[in-house]
Structures are given as structure tokens and as C-alpha cells.
Amino acid sequence: MTSPEEHKKNIRQFMEDIQEKIRSGLLADRQKIIGFATSEAATNLVEYFLHKKNLVSSGFHLNHNYFSSSQRAQRMLDMEFMGKKGLIPLLVRQEELRTILCYGREKEVEKAEEAIVTLQKIKKFVELELQEE
């Protein structure tokens, strides 16, 4: 089981790694790492959010594969919360980008940039939803 503090640490590490790749101009060269890091950061963000909102039990765990389709994401996130209808498409797109970036031949840098922008949208959602606490 991952505690909320561990999720925060994981999120911070993934975000720092992504920022390092941006600063170094390595988005095209490290796109597989970007695909992995953005997906894992997104999954940790959502799990952190669900725990902080007490929407899941302490043993609950998310896997990035849960977002391979909208239908599967709806099943795995069967609890109700504000913004869920907007969050699920972002998570599904993040998973699509992970697959695009992590497998097969190198892709255009815009896909890595899109993965980062999508992660930033997910992060903003979580921050906005948790600021009221």
C-alpha cells in the first residue's frame, strides 16, 4: 500500500525528472522516459486525490492500464466525485500517449509535449479539487 506521503514523493520525483528533460532539451531523445513518467505521475496524482478525498480504502491501488479505455476507467473509478467526467478522458489520453511514446519507433516531439500538457491538466484538476481542504 502506498501512503499519501509516498504518492506525493513519487509525483515530485516524476515531475522533477520531466522538468529536467525539458530544461536539457531531451524530449525527443527521452520520449520513452517521458511517456512512462507522465503516465505514472498521472496515476499517482489520481490515487493521491482519491485517498485525500476518502473515496477509497487504504488498500486501494490504481494501475495505468485501468485507463486503457473510457469504459474500463469508468469501471475502475466507480466512485462519484466532481469533475470525474472531465478527468477520465484526460487519463485515457495519457495512457494512449504512454503507449505511443513507449513502444515502437521514435515519434515526433509533439507527442511528448502533449503527454506533458495532459499531465499538467490532471495535476491542475487535483490541485483545484484539494485546495478546499
N, C-alpha and C positions, 0 to 999 in steps of 0.2 A: 504494500500500500504506500502510495506517495502522499506525503503531507502537503498542505497548502504552502508551507515554507519551502519544501523541496521543489514544488511546482514553480514558485517564484524564482528560485535559484536556477532551475532549468531554463525558464523563459529568459532570464537575464543573460545566461551564457549563450543561448542561441541568438538572441538579439545582438549581443556584442560580436559574435562571430560573423553575423550577416553584415554589421556595420564595418567590420574590419575588411571584408571582401569588397564592399562599396568603396571605402577610402583607398584601397590598394588598386582599384580598377580591375578586379578579378572576377566580375560577374560572369563573363563569357567563359573564362577558363575554369571556374569552380562551380559551374551550374549544377552539377550533381549534388554538391555540398549545399548549395542554396536551396535546391528542391527538398532535400532532406530536412535542413534546418528550419525552413519556413513551415513545413508540414508539422514537424514535431513541436515547434513553438506554438502553432495554432492549436494543436491538440492539448498541450499543457495549459494554454490560456483558457480553453473551454472547460477543461476539467477543474482548474482552479476556480473559475467562475461558478460552476455548479456546486462545488464544495462550499464556497463562501456564501452562497445563497441557500445553503442547506437543502438543495434539491436532490441530493444523492447521499447515500450512506458512505461511511468512511472507507469501505472496501471497494467502492465503485472505481472502475478503470476504463478509460477510453483508449481506443486503438485507431490510428489514422485510417485504417481500412473501413471503419464504420461509415466513412464519408465517401465511399466509392459510388454512391448514388443517392439521390434525394429520398427515395423510398427507404433505403437502409438507414440513412441518417435519421429519418423520422421515427423509425422503429427503435433505434438505439437511444435517441433523445426523446423518450416518450413522456417526459415531464413537461409541464407548461411553464413558460416564462415569457416576459415581454421581449419582443424582438426576435423570437425564435424563427419566424417565417423569413426574416431578412438574413439571419445568421446562417441558416442551413445552406443556402446557395453559395455563400462565401466559403464554407467548409468543403463543400463538394468541389468547387472550383480549385481550392487549394490542393485537394487530393488529385485532381486531374493534372494540375501543374507539376505536382511531385512525380507522377508517372511520366509525364512528358520530359521533364528535366533529368530524372534519374535513370531512365532506361533508353537504350538505343543510341543513335548518333547525337552529336552535339547539336543543340538548337540555337536559334537566334537569341541574342541577349535580351530581347524584349520579353521573352517568356520568363526569364529570371527576374526581370524588373516587375512583371505582372505578379509573380509569386510574392515579391516583397510588398507591393501595394496591397494585395489581397490580405496578407498577414497584418499590415498596418490597419486595415479596416476592421479585422477581427479584434485586434488589440484595442482599438478605439471603442468598439462596442462593449468590450469587457470593462474598460476603464469607466465609461459613462454609466454602465449599469451598477458598478460597485461604488461609485463616488457618493451615493446616497447613504452608505453605511458609515 
